[in-house]
């Protein structure tokens, strides 16, 4: 069965560009990974669960902040491992200092039988569009592309 996740892509307009809020997964596996390792705050959806509500819950769990507003539904993407990710974009500024993530337990090193508590997210950052496309999981870059196509078509229709 395909795993499904739901998340929120925050964006803000800044100096003629768009900046995107991304999170970096915590733990030893991700410690030294950067390009392609960042993500929208997201988490797995249970069968029958409201995906936008799950996305908002995951955002809170990974940042300690709630988000509300005019969500823009984006087309889902499928990640390399087969997970389907649904996302909603929201224009909102968010101060990154003081953010905090929930923690989880993992077996580390794998197969050792040892358990380690790690933060689900260890960093939060705003990136300008081109840099965000390099930092984010390659499949999720599709969310940024979709949003920017929406903006460019809106600008063209406003002319």
C-alpha positions in Angstrom: 0.0 0.0 0.0 1.3 3.4 -0.9 2.2 5.7 2.0 0.7 9.1 1.9 2.0 12.3 3.6 0.5 15.8 3.8 2.4 19.0 4.4 2.4 22.8 4.2 4.7 24.9 2.0 5.0 28.4 3.5 6.1 31.1 1.2 6.7 34.9 1.4 7.5 37.5 -1.2 10.8 39.1 -0.5 12.8 41.7 -2.6 11.2 40.6 -5.9 11.7 36.9 -5.2 9.7 34.3 -3.4 11.2 32.6 -0.3 10.2 29.2 0.9 10.2 27.8 4.4 11.8 24.3 4.6 12.7 21.9 7.4 15.7 19.6 7.7 15.1 16.2 9.2 16.9 15.4 12.5 19.0 12.5 13.5 22.4 10.9 12.6 21.3 9.7 9.1 20.6 13.3 7.9 23.3 15.1 10.0 25.7 15.8 7.1 23.1 15.8 4.2 22.0 19.1 2.8 21.1 19.4 -0.9 18.0 17.4 -1.6 17.5 16.6 2.1 15.2 19.5 3.1 11.4 19.1 3.0 8.1 20.8 3.5 6.9 20.1 7.1 4.8 17.0 6.5 3.8 13.6 8.0 1.9 10.4 7.2 -1.8 10.4 6.8 -4.0 7.7 8.3 -6.8 6.2 6.1 -9.9 8.4 6.2 -8.0 11.3 7.8 -8.5 14.9 6.6 -5.3 15.6 4.8 -5.2 19.4 5.3 -5.8 18.9 9.0 -3.0 16.3 9.1 -0.7 18.8 7.3 -1.5 21.5 9.9 -0.9 19.1 12.7 2.4 18.0 11.3 3.4 21.7 10.8 2.8 22.3 14.5 4.6 19.1 15.6 7.7 20.1 13.5 7.8 23.8 14.4 5.7 24.4 17.5 3.7 27.0 15.5 0.1 26.9 14.1 -0.8 28.1 10.7 -4.2 29.2 9.3 -5.2 31.2 6.3 -6.0 30.9 2.6 -4.4 27.5 1.7 -3.6 26.8 -2.0 -4.0 23.1 -2.8 -1.1 21.9 -4.9 -1.0 18.7 -7.1 0.5 15.8 -5.2 4.0 14.5 -6.0 5.4 11.0 -5.7 8.8 10.7 -4.1 11.5 8.3 -5.2 10.6 5.6 -2.6 6.9 5.7 -3.8 5.4 7.9 -1.1 2.7 10.2 -2.4 2.9 13.7 -0.8 0.0 16.2 -0.8 0.7 19.8 0.0 -0.9 23.1 0.5 0.9 26.4 0.0 0.3 29.3 2.4 1.7 32.9 2.2 2.9 33.7 5.7 6.0 35.0 7.3 7.4 33.0 10.2 10.3 33.9 12.5 12.6 30.9 12.7 14.1 31.6 16.1 12.4 29.8 18.9 11.0 27.0 16.7 11.0 23.5 18.2 10.2 20.0 17.0 8.7 17.0 18.6 11.1 14.1 19.2 11.0 10.4 18.2 12.9 7.3 18.9 14.9 5.4 16.3 17.1 2.3 16.3 20.7 3.6 15.9 22.9 2.3 14.5 20.5 0.2 12.4 20.3 -3.3 13.6 22.1 -2.6 16.8 19.1 -2.9 19.0 20.0 0.5 20.6 17.4 3.3 20.8 18.1 6.9 20.4 15.8 9.9 20.8 16.1 12.5 18.0 14.2 15.7 17.0 12.0 15.1 14.0 13.4 18.4 12.6 16.7 19.9 13.5 16.7 23.1 11.4 14.2 25.5 9.9 15.1 28.0 7.2 13.8 30.4 4.5 15.4 29.9 1.1 15.0 32.0 -2.1 13.3 30.2 -4.9 16.4 28.8 -6.8 18.2 27.8 -3.6 15.0 26.1 -2.3 14.8 24.0 -5.4 18.3 22.7 -4.7 17.8 22.1 -1.0 14.4 20.4 -1.1 13.8 16.7 -1.8 13.9 16.6 -5.6 10.3 15.3 -6.0 9.0 18.1 -3.7 10.6 20.7 -5.9 7.5 20.1 -8.0 5.5 22.0 -5.4 7.7 25.1 -5.9 7.4 24.9 -9.6 3.6 24.5 -9.5 3.2 27.5 -7.2 5.5 29.7 -9.4 3.5 28.7 -12.5 0.3 29.7 -10.6 1.9 33.1 -9.9 3.1 33.7 -13.5 -0.2 32.7 -15.0 -2.0 35.1 -12.5 0.4 37.9 -13.4 -0.3 37.3 -17.2 -4.1 37.2 -16.6 -3.9 40.5 -14.6 -2.2 42.3 -17.6 
